[in-house]
Amino acid sequence: MGSLRSGAVVTTLEHQATAWRYAEEQVHAPLQRAVEEAFEELVRQGVEEEVAYLAVVHELRTRVEQITQAGFATQHGPDGRPGHDPAAGATSRRAAARAAHPIEHVGRRVRAMMSWIR
């Protein structure tokens, strides 16, 4: 009782499996490699392992938490991409929101269903 009070996403097992498999191959595995390579490179450059860890892993966690709570726009521009802001010429917040990447719109809807992250 009440377990769906915040909301639910209706999908199929096939779509969920496809999404998880794609995310693992295209996001999670490459991200792990990038984090490990950045850590190794910083250590190779003489940065202390602890500082390299904090710079790479801890900062990544902080940014992911910010994105989870408020979207990519908190990281860069309204579209979430560094150095690219199609909303720069926007005359209102509404115009900036319309110019944002679709993931921003979906993220707002999903975050609205997840009351525990507010």
Secondary structure, DSSP 8 states (H G I E B T S, - for coil): --TTSS------HHHHHHHHHHHIIIIIHHHHHHHHHHHHHHHHTT--HHHHHIIIIIHHHHHHHHHHHH-GGGTSSTTSBTTB-GGGG-SSHHHHHHHS-HHHHHHHHHHHH-GGG-
